[in-house]
Amino acid sequence: PKYAGHEIQPDGTSYIIMDESDILARLSN
């Protein structure tokens, strides 16, 4: 996905979605 947030899995767990700019910002720090 191109957006950041949480997606809920069918089993009720969730995982974090980061957009590309957020990932690049984390890697550059």
PDB file of N, CA, C and O in Angstrom:
ATOM      1  N   PRO A   1       0.826  -1.217   0.000  1.00  0.00           N
ATOM      2  CA  PRO A   1       0.000   0.000   0.000  1.00  0.00           C
ATOM      3  C   PRO A   1       0.857   1.262   0.000  1.00  0.00           C
ATOM      4  O   PRO A   1       2.007   1.241   0.439  1.00  0.00           O
ATOM      5  N   LYS A   2       0.301   2.338  -0.484  1.00  0.00           N
ATOM      6  CA  LYS A   2       1.025   3.601  -0.567  1.00  0.00           C
ATOM      7  C   LYS A   2       0.747   4.498   0.635  1.00  0.00           C
ATOM      8  O   LYS A   2       1.178   5.651   0.660  1.00  0.00           O
ATOM      9  N   TYR A   3       0.036   3.985   1.620  1.00  0.00           N
ATOM     10  CA  TYR A   3      -0.321   4.810   2.772  1.00  0.00           C
ATOM     11  C   TYR A   3       0.226   4.195   4.044  1.00  0.00           C
ATOM     12  O   TYR A   3       0.508   2.998   4.095  1.00  0.00           O
ATOM     13  N   ALA A   4       0.376   5.016   5.069  1.00  0.00           N
ATOM     14  CA  ALA A   4       0.862   4.533   6.356  1.00  0.00           C
ATOM     15  C   ALA A   4      -0.320   4.319   7.290  1.00  0.00           C
ATOM     16  O   ALA A   4      -1.326   5.023   7.204  1.00  0.00           O
ATOM     17  N   GLY A   5      -0.193   3.355   8.172  1.00  0.00           N
ATOM     18  CA  GLY A   5      -1.266   3.082   9.111  1.00  0.00           C
ATOM     19  C   GLY A   5      -1.215   1.644   9.576  1.00  0.00           C
ATOM     20  O   GLY A   5      -0.161   1.009   9.545  1.00  0.00           O
ATOM     21  N   HIS A   6      -2.353   1.131  10.007  1.00  0.00           N
ATOM     22  CA  HIS A   6      -2.438  -0.243  10.450  1.00  0.00           C
ATOM     23  C   HIS A   6      -3.436  -0.996   9.576  1.00  0.00           C
ATOM     24  O   HIS A   6      -4.470  -0.458   9.181  1.00  0.00           O
ATOM     25  N   GLU A   7      -3.107  -2.245   9.286  1.00  0.00           N
ATOM     26  CA  GLU A   7      -4.055  -3.115   8.596  1.00  0.00           C
ATOM     27  C   GLU A   7      -4.395  -4.265   9.525  1.00  0.00           C
ATOM     28  O   GLU A   7      -3.516  -4.834  10.172  1.00  0.00           O
ATOM     29  N   ILE A   8      -5.671  -4.603   9.588  1.00  0.00           N
ATOM     30  CA  ILE A   8      -6.112  -5.680  10.458  1.00  0.00           C
ATOM     31  C   ILE A   8      -6.145  -6.984   9.672  1.00  0.00           C
ATOM     32  O   ILE A   8      -6.759  -7.070   8.609  1.00  0.00           O
ATOM     33  N   GLN A   9      -5.477  -7.991  10.210  1.00  0.00           N
ATOM     34  CA  GLN A   9      -5.473  -9.301   9.584  1.00  0.00           C
ATOM     35  C   GLN A   9      -6.783 -10.029   9.891  1.00  0.00           C
ATOM     36  O   GLN A   9      -7.470  -9.681  10.852  1.00  0.00           O
ATOM     37  N   PRO A  10      -7.134 -11.026   9.092  1.00  0.00           N
ATOM     38  CA  PRO A  10      -8.346 -11.806   9.359  1.00  0.00           C
ATOM     39  C   PRO A  10      -8.338 -12.478  10.735  1.00  0.00           C
ATOM     40  O   PRO A  10      -9.400 -12.717  11.310  1.00  0.00           O
ATOM     41  N   ASP A  11      -7.162 -12.781  11.263  1.00  0.00           N
ATOM     42  CA  ASP A  11      -7.106 -13.446  12.567  1.00  0.00           C
ATOM     43  C   ASP A  11      -7.160 -12.453  13.720  1.00  0.00           C
ATOM     44  O   ASP A  11      -7.083 -12.853  14.882  1.00  0.00           O
ATOM     45  N   GLY A  12      -7.290 -11.170  13.417  1.00  0.00           N
ATOM     46  CA  GLY A  12      -7.478 -10.171  14.466  1.00  0.00           C
ATOM     47  C   GLY A  12      -6.213  -9.422  14.825  1.00  0.00           C
ATOM     48  O   GLY A  12      -6.276  -8.425  15.544  1.00  0.00           O
ATOM     49  N   THR A  13      -5.046  -9.883  14.336  1.00  0.00           N
ATOM     50  CA  THR A  13      -3.817  -9.152  14.603  1.00  0.00           C
ATOM     51  C   THR A  13      -3.667  -8.007  13.610  1.00  0.00           C
ATOM     52  O   THR A  13      -4.352  -7.964  12.588  1.00  0.00           O
ATOM     53  N   SER A  14      -2.775  -7.092  13.914  1.00  0.00           N
ATOM     54  CA  SER A  14      -2.559  -5.956  13.034  1.00  0.00           C
ATOM     55  C   SER A  14      -1.070  -5.797  12.774  1.00  0.00           C
ATOM     56  O   SER A  14      -0.236  -6.260  13.553  1.00  0.00           O
ATOM     57  N   TYR A  15      -0.752  -5.141  11.677  1.00  0.00           N
ATOM     58  CA  TYR A  15       0.638  -4.834  11.386  1.00  0.00           C
ATOM     59  C   TYR A  15       0.737  -3.409  10.862  1.00  0.00           C
ATOM     60  O   TYR A  15      -0.220  -2.855  10.321  1.00  0.00           O
ATOM     61  N   ILE A  16       1.914  -2.836  11.038  1.00  0.00           N
ATOM     62  CA  ILE A  16       2.116  -1.436  10.693  1.00  0.00           C
ATOM     63  C   ILE A  16       2.530  -1.327   9.237  1.00  0.00           C
ATOM     64  O   ILE A  16       3.375  -2.084   8.760  1.00  0.00           O
ATOM     65  N   ILE A  17       1.928  -0.380   8.537  1.00  0.00           N
ATOM     66  CA  ILE A  17       2.294  -0.091   7.159  1.00  0.00           C
ATOM     67  C   ILE A  17       2.997   1.262   7.136  1.00  0.00           C
ATOM     68  O   ILE A  17       2.469   2.254   7.639  1.00  0.00           O
ATOM     69  N   MET A  18       4.188   1.294   6.548  1.00  0.00           N
ATOM     70  CA  MET A  18       4.903   2.556   6.402  1.00  0.00           C
ATOM     71  C   MET A  18       5.016   2.889   4.925  1.00  0.00           C
ATOM     72  O   MET A  18       5.216   2.006   4.091  1.00  0.00           O
ATOM     73  N   ASP A  19       4.886   4.154   4.614  1.00  0.00           N
ATOM     74  CA  ASP A  19       5.082   4.550   3.224  1.00  0.00           C
ATOM     75  C   ASP A  19       6.571   4.689   2.923  1.00  0.00           C
ATOM     76  O   ASP A  19       7.403   4.677   3.830  1.00  0.00           O
ATOM     77  N   GLU A  20       6.887   4.819   1.661  1.00  0.00           N
ATOM     78  CA  GLU A  20       8.285   4.785   1.239  1.00  0.00           C
ATOM     79  C   GLU A  20       9.071   5.952   1.825  1.00  0.00           C
ATOM     80  O   GLU A  20      10.230   5.789   2.207  1.00  0.00           O
ATOM     81  N   SER A  21       8.453   7.122   1.899  1.00  0.00           N
ATOM     82  CA  SER A  21       9.171   8.290   2.416  1.00  0.00           C
ATOM     83  C   SER A  21       9.503   8.110   3.892  1.00  0.00           C
ATOM     84  O   SER A  21      10.549   8.569   4.350  1.00  0.00           O
ATOM     85  N   ASP A  22       8.618   7.444   4.647  1.00  0.00           N
ATOM     86  CA  ASP A  22       8.879   7.200   6.058  1.00  0.00           C
ATOM     87  C   ASP A  22      10.039   6.230   6.213  1.00  0.00           C
ATOM     88  O   ASP A  22      10.896   6.407   7.079  1.00  0.00           O
ATOM     89  N   ILE A  23      10.061   5.200   5.367  1.00  0.00           N
ATOM     90  CA  ILE A  23      11.148   4.225   5.427  1.00  0.00           C
ATOM     91  C   ILE A  23      12.478   4.893   5.098  1.00  0.00           C
ATOM     92  O   ILE A  23      13.478   4.657   5.777  1.00  0.00           O
ATOM     93  N   LEU A  24      12.493   5.722   4.063  1.00  0.00           N
ATOM     94  CA  LEU A  24      13.729   6.403   3.679  1.00  0.00           C
ATOM     95  C   LEU A  24      14.184   7.356   4.777  1.00  0.00           C
ATOM     96  O   LEU A  24      15.381   7.494   5.027  1.00  0.00           O
ATOM     97  N   ALA A  25      13.239   8.006   5.425  1.00  0.00           N
ATOM     98  CA  ALA A  25      13.595   8.924   6.501  1.00  0.00           C
ATOM     99  C   ALA A  25      14.212   8.168   7.670  1.00  0.00           C
ATOM    100  O   ALA A  25      15.165   8.648   8.284  1.00  0.00           O
ATOM    101  N   ARG A  26      13.675   6.986   7.985  1.00  0.00           N
ATOM    102  CA  ARG A  26      14.218   6.193   9.075  1.00  0.00           C
ATOM    103  C   ARG A  26      15.623   5.704   8.742  1.00  0.00           C
ATOM    104  O   ARG A  26      16.499   5.683   9.606  1.00  0.00           O
ATOM    105  N   LEU A  27      15.838   5.312   7.486  1.00  0.00           N
ATOM    106  CA  LEU A  27      17.138   4.797   7.097  1.00  0.00           C
ATOM    107  C   LEU A  27      18.200   5.898   7.092  1.00  0.00           C
ATOM    108  O   LEU A  27      19.377   5.628   7.330  1.00  0.00           O
ATOM    109  N   SER A  28      17.787   7.130   6.825  1.00  0.00           N
ATOM    110  CA  SER A  28      18.757   8.215   6.720  1.00  0.00           C
ATOM    111  C   SER A  28      19.165   8.749   8.086  1.00  0.00           C
ATOM    112  O   SER A  28      20.145   9.487   8.186  1.00  0.00           O
ATOM    113  N   ASN A  29      18.441   8.395   9.130  1.00  0.00           N
ATOM    114  CA  ASN A  29      18.765   8.896  10.468  1.00  0.00           C
ATOM    115  C   ASN A  29      19.724   7.962  11.190  1.00  0.00           C
ATOM    116  O   ASN A  29      20.105   8.228  12.329  1.00  0.00           O
TER     117      ASN A  29
END
